[in-house]
Amino acid sequence: MQTINQWIGAVSDVVWGLPIIVLLLGTGIYLTVLLRGLQFRQLGPALHLLGPVFHLPRLFLGPALRPLTGQGLGRGGLSGRR
C-alpha cells in the first residue's frame, strides 16, 4: 500500500508541476492565435449585451473580492461576521 501511495504521489508531482503550466499556457496562446483574439475582440459587445440584464453600472464587486485579497481576514470576514 505504501508503494502505491508513493507511486501516485510521484506521478501527481510530475503532472501538476511544470507540464500542466506549459500545457495550459500553450493551449491558451494557441487558441488565442487560432481564433484571432476572439476573447478580446468580442468583450465589448458581450458586456454591452449583459449591461441591461445585470445592471453592470451598479455592480459593486468590493465585498466579493475582499476574501480573495485577504482584506477580510482576521475580523471574521470569511464567515460574514464583522
C-alpha positions in Angstrom: 0.0 0.0 0.0 2.8 2.4 0.8 4.4 1.7 -2.6 1.2 2.6 -4.4 0.9 5.8 -2.4 4.5 6.8 -3.2 3.9 6.0 -6.9 0.7 8.0 -7.1 2.4 10.9 -5.2 5.4 10.8 -7.7 3.1 10.8 -10.7 1.0 13.6 -9.2 4.1 15.8 -8.5 5.2 15.4 -12.1 1.8 16.0 -13.8 0.8 19.0 -11.6 4.2 20.7 -11.9 5.7 22.4 -15.0 3.9 20.2 -17.6 0.4 21.4 -16.7 1.5 25.0 -16.6 3.1 24.7 -20.1 0.1 22.8 -21.4 -2.4 25.4 -20.1 -0.4 28.4 -21.3 0.3 26.8 -24.6 -3.3 25.9 -25.2 -4.4 29.4 -24.3 -1.9 31.1 -26.6 -2.7 28.6 -29.4 -6.4 29.2 -29.2 -5.9 33.0 -29.0 -3.9 32.9 -32.2 -6.2 30.4 -33.9 -9.3 32.4 -33.1 -7.6 35.8 -33.8 -8.1 37.1 -30.3 -11.8 36.4 -30.1 -12.0 36.9 -26.4 -10.6 40.4 -26.7 -12.5 41.4 -29.9 -15.9 40.3 -28.5 -15.5 41.6 -25.0 -17.1 45.0 -25.6 -20.2 43.6 -27.4 -20.6 40.9 -24.8 -20.6 43.4 -22.0 -22.9 45.6 -23.9 -25.4 42.8 -24.2 -25.1 41.9 -20.5 -25.3 45.5 -19.3 -29.1 45.9 -19.3 -29.7 42.4 -17.9 -27.3 42.6 -15.0 -27.1 46.4 -14.4 -23.4 46.5 -14.8 -23.0 50.2 -14.0 -24.4 49.4 -10.5 -22.4 46.3 -10.0 -20.0 46.6 -7.0 -17.5 43.8 -6.6 -15.8 45.0 -3.4 -17.4 42.6 -0.9 -16.9 39.7 -3.3 -13.2 40.4 -3.9 -12.3 41.0 -0.2 -11.7 37.4 0.7 -9.5 36.9 -2.4 -7.3 39.8 -1.4 -7.1 38.9 2.3 -8.7 42.2 3.4 -11.4 40.5 5.4 -9.1 38.0 7.3 -8.7 38.5 11.0 -12.1 40.0 11.5 -14.2 37.1 10.7 -14.6 38.3 7.1 -14.8 34.8 5.7 -17.7 33.9 7.9 -19.6 37.0 7.1 -19.3 38.5 10.6 -17.6 41.7 11.4 
